[in-house]
Amino acid sequence: MLRACIVAFAMYSKVPMPRVEWNETSMKYALCFFPLIGVVIGGLELLYMEVSQIMGYGGVMRSCIMAVIPIIVTGGIHMDGYMDTMDALHSYQEKERKLEILKDVHIGAFAGIMLVSYYLVYVGGLSEFNTREEGILLAIGFILSRTLSGLALVFFPAAKKTGTLYSFAVTADRNRVRFVLILWLIFSFLVGSFVDWKRWLGIGIANTCLFLYYKWKSQKEFGGITGDLAGWFLALSELVTVVIISL
């Protein structure tokens, strides 16, 4: 299990980890630990909110740094998927061509436009945060987004039989991974409801709708999910959570 945790952090974060062999055994339960990266990000966000309050930072400065923290922890892996997916979706090409665009290392115009649009809304939402409860909801949101992304991987069909996502999906002990991720989901909803049930209800409904949209859109446009699409969904999930908390 420790090796599986190390693999999860090595794959989906920039947190320094000891080297382990990536094989069927170590990758089998890696997705069970995916939400733990959300715990790390959420913890750092809460810590920074406390520090910024003590230091008297303004709302813009605070929200900009809060927006950067997930990128520092993850290395931007999910935003890379978001950008690639936006380029592919706005190409309006056939499925095969869209899958090729996802693999293209170059940044298209729509990737840049949608990235700027994303962070304008994201930073704007964060600038409206004023209470510790809002920070806690944000922290839980990082856990929720990774839990839902992991569940999609073990429930939704893959668009292709190659790539990192397919490797994780094939090697995963699906039944056990599903069970553990559902426990993470229950934990998220219990804690979120305890902190602010009205806002968390909104977050839950919005993310459920987004999850279903993700399944429909990925199947329609790409024939299934890919690693880039998983990053796209995770990024949108976190954006939706921030917007609802800020309302």
Secondary structure, DSSP 8 states (H G I E B T S, - for coil): -HHHHHHHHHHH--S-------SHHHHTTGGGGHHHHHHHHHHHHHHHHHHHHHHT--HHHHHHHHHHHHHHHHTTHHHHHHHHHHHHHTTT--HHHHHHHHH--S--HHHHHHHHHHHHHHHHHHTT--SHHHHHHHHHHHHHHHHHHHHHHHHS-BS-S-SHHHHHHHHS-HHHHHHHHHHHHHHHHHHHHHHHHHHHHHHHHHHHHHHHHHHHHHHHHHSSB-HHHHHHHHHHHHHHHHHHHH-
